[in-house]
Amino acid sequence: MSLDSNELVAERPQMIKHNSYYEGRVQSLGFPTEGGDATSGVLEPGSYNFGVASRRESIKVVHGVLCDDRTGQLYGALPVPQVLVFNPGEEIEISCEQHVAYVCCYG
């Protein structure tokens, strides 16, 4: 018995959600994990304000360098991926000079 890919997609619930912000300059794919929700995405060079965090957001930089605009601290992918954390109630203001790839875990 063989199933074609259309049958497989129809049988499982939607697990991946596409998000696009700032006219497509920030895009991510959202997915559930055992520890809570997560996204994996890319930012084009620029400055971004995502408002106030409603829950803890841990952003692991996997490519490039991300700046926490509140403090000016830089978070990079090399030599070891660094994690930028926003707690509930904190303003999420970030920027980058080159493309940045990240994984963000919520909660």
C-alpha positions as CSV (number, residue, x, y, z in Angstrom):
1,M,0.0,0.0,0.0
2,S,1.3,3.4,-0.9
3,L,0.1,6.9,0.1
4,D,0.7,9.9,-2.0
5,S,1.9,13.1,-0.2
6,N,-1.6,14.8,-0.5
7,E,-3.1,12.0,1.6
8,L,-0.5,12.4,4.3
9,V,-1.0,16.1,4.6
10,A,-4.8,15.7,4.8
11,E,-4.4,13.3,7.7
12,R,-2.3,15.3,10.0
13,P,-3.2,18.6,11.7
14,Q,-1.5,21.9,10.7
15,M,1.8,21.9,12.6
16,I,3.7,24.7,11.0
17,K,2.6,28.3,10.8
18,H,4.2,30.9,8.6
19,N,4.6,34.4,10.1
20,S,5.6,37.6,8.2
21,Y,6.3,41.0,9.7
22,Y,7.6,44.4,8.6
23,E,6.5,43.9,4.9
24,G,8.2,40.5,4.7
25,R,11.6,41.7,6.1
26,V,11.1,39.3,9.1
27,Q,9.7,35.8,8.5
28,S,9.4,32.8,10.7
29,L,7.9,29.4,10.9
30,G,6.1,28.6,14.1
31,F,5.8,25.1,15.5
32,P,5.0,23.3,18.8
33,T,7.6,21.6,20.9
34,E,7.5,19.5,24.0
35,G,8.6,22.6,26.0
36,G,6.1,25.0,24.4
37,D,5.8,27.1,21.2
38,A,8.8,28.0,19.1
39,T,9.7,29.8,15.9
40,S,12.6,29.6,13.5
41,G,13.2,32.6,11.3
42,V,15.3,35.2,9.5
43,L,15.6,38.9,9.9
44,E,16.8,41.2,7.1
45,P,19.1,44.0,8.1
46,G,17.1,46.7,10.0
47,S,15.6,47.8,13.4
48,Y,12.5,46.1,14.7
49,N,10.2,46.7,17.7
50,F,7.9,43.8,18.4
51,G,6.2,45.5,21.4
52,V,6.0,44.2,24.9
53,A,6.7,40.5,25.6
54,S,3.6,38.8,27.0
55,R,5.7,35.7,27.9
56,R,9.3,34.8,28.2
57,E,11.1,34.8,24.8
58,S,14.5,33.2,24.4
59,I,16.1,34.0,21.0
60,K,19.1,31.8,20.1
61,V,21.1,33.4,17.3
62,V,22.2,30.7,14.8
63,H,23.6,32.9,12.1
64,G,24.8,36.5,12.2
65,V,24.8,39.1,15.0
66,L,21.7,40.5,16.7
67,C,21.6,43.7,18.8
68,D,19.5,44.2,21.9
69,D,18.6,47.9,21.3
70,R,17.7,48.4,24.9
71,T,21.3,47.8,26.1
72,G,23.4,47.8,22.9
73,Q,24.6,44.3,23.7
74,L,25.4,42.1,20.7
75,Y,24.5,38.4,20.5
76,G,26.2,36.2,17.9
77,A,26.2,32.7,16.5
78,L,29.9,32.1,16.7
79,P,31.8,30.5,18.3
80,V,28.7,29.3,20.2
81,P,25.2,30.4,19.6
82,Q,24.2,33.1,22.1
83,V,20.7,33.5,23.6
84,L,18.9,36.9,24.1
85,V,16.1,36.7,26.6
86,F,13.1,39.0,27.0
87,N,10.9,38.5,30.1
88,P,7.2,39.3,30.2
89,G,6.7,43.1,30.3
90,E,10.0,43.9,28.5
91,E,10.0,45.8,25.2
92,I,11.4,43.7,22.3
93,E,13.6,46.1,20.4
94,I,16.3,44.5,18.2
95,S,18.4,45.3,15.2
96,C,20.9,43.7,12.8
97,E,23.3,44.9,10.2
98,Q,23.3,41.7,8.2
99,H,20.8,38.8,7.9
100,V,20.2,36.9,11.1
101,A,18.8,33.5,11.6
102,Y,17.3,32.5,14.9
103,V,15.3,30.1,16.9
104,C,12.9,31.5,19.5
105,C,11.4,29.5,22.3
106,Y,8.4,30.9,24.2
107,G,7.4,30.3,27.8
